[in-house]
Amino acid sequence: MKRPFGSLLIFGVVGFVGLLSAAEASKASEARLVKEVGHELRMLSNYGVFDNLTYQVNGYNVIVSGVVTRPALKAAAEKAVKSIERRGKAGESN
């Protein structure tokens, strides 16, 4: 009679390991997204010394904020983040 209980315990442990790997995969994809958004914003051609852009990544949503000296830089930052969105990696919110 102890055998069925032992089998259930083993299945429970396997299910828990599956949840851990899914959470690790989510963290890895979010870390990749943080890296890619930072790269895209740093590579903007009209980003200057007096500009301050910050970003937050919440899951697959990216929030870009900060102060810029030229309005064209704001539009360029939005476009850069949206280009990541088109590749299926992020959403964008202002």
C-alpha positions as CSV (number, residue, x, y, z in Angstrom):
1,M,0.0,0.0,0.0
2,K,2.9,2.3,0.4
3,R,3.8,2.1,-3.3
4,P,1.1,4.4,-4.7
5,F,2.1,7.1,-2.2
6,G,5.7,6.9,-3.2
7,S,4.8,7.2,-6.9
8,L,2.8,10.3,-6.2
9,L,5.7,11.9,-4.4
10,I,8.0,11.2,-7.3
11,F,5.6,12.8,-9.8
12,G,5.2,15.8,-7.6
13,V,9.0,16.4,-7.5
14,V,9.2,16.1,-11.3
15,G,6.4,18.6,-11.7
16,F,8.3,21.0,-9.4
17,V,11.5,20.7,-11.4
18,G,9.5,21.5,-14.5
19,L,8.3,24.7,-12.9
20,L,11.8,25.7,-11.9
21,S,13.1,25.3,-15.4
22,A,10.3,27.4,-16.9
23,A,11.1,30.2,-14.3
24,E,14.8,30.0,-15.2
25,A,13.9,30.3,-18.9
26,S,11.8,33.3,-18.2
27,K,14.6,35.0,-16.3
28,A,17.0,34.2,-19.1
29,S,14.8,35.7,-21.8
30,E,14.2,38.8,-19.6
31,A,18.0,39.2,-19.1
32,R,18.5,38.9,-22.9
33,L,15.8,41.6,-23.4
34,V,17.4,44.0,-20.9
35,K,20.7,43.6,-22.7
36,E,19.2,44.1,-26.1
37,V,17.2,47.2,-25.1
38,G,20.3,48.8,-23.5
39,H,22.3,48.1,-26.6
40,E,19.7,49.6,-28.9
41,L,19.4,52.8,-26.8
42,R,23.2,53.2,-26.5
43,M,23.6,52.9,-30.3
44,L,21.3,55.8,-31.1
45,S,23.2,58.2,-33.3
46,N,22.0,61.4,-31.7
47,Y,22.4,60.4,-28.1
48,G,24.5,63.1,-26.4
49,V,26.2,63.9,-23.2
50,F,23.3,65.9,-21.8
51,D,20.7,63.3,-22.6
52,N,19.5,60.9,-19.9
53,L,17.6,57.8,-21.0
54,T,16.5,55.1,-18.5
55,Y,14.5,52.0,-19.1
56,Q,12.8,49.3,-17.1
57,V,11.9,45.8,-18.2
58,N,8.8,44.2,-16.6
59,G,8.4,40.8,-18.2
60,Y,8.0,41.6,-21.9
61,N,7.1,45.3,-21.3
62,V,9.7,48.0,-21.7
63,I,9.3,51.4,-20.1
64,V,11.6,54.1,-21.5
65,S,11.9,57.4,-19.6
66,G,14.3,60.2,-19.1
67,V,15.2,63.7,-20.3
68,V,16.5,64.5,-23.8
69,T,17.7,67.7,-25.4
70,R,16.2,67.1,-28.8
71,P,12.7,65.7,-29.5
72,A,14.1,63.7,-32.4
73,L,16.0,61.5,-29.8
74,K,12.7,60.6,-28.1
75,A,11.2,59.5,-31.4
76,A,14.4,57.5,-32.2
77,A,14.3,55.8,-28.8
78,E,10.7,54.8,-29.3
79,K,11.4,53.5,-32.8
80,A,14.4,51.5,-31.5
81,V,12.3,49.8,-28.8
82,K,9.5,49.1,-31.2
83,S,11.9,47.5,-33.6
84,I,12.6,44.9,-30.8
85,E,8.9,44.5,-30.4
86,R,8.5,43.7,-34.1
87,R,11.1,41.0,-33.7
88,G,8.8,39.5,-31.1
89,K,10.8,40.2,-28.0
90,A,9.2,43.2,-26.2
91,G,6.3,45.5,-25.8
92,E,6.7,49.3,-25.4
93,S,5.1,51.8,-23.2
94,N,5.8,55.5,-22.5
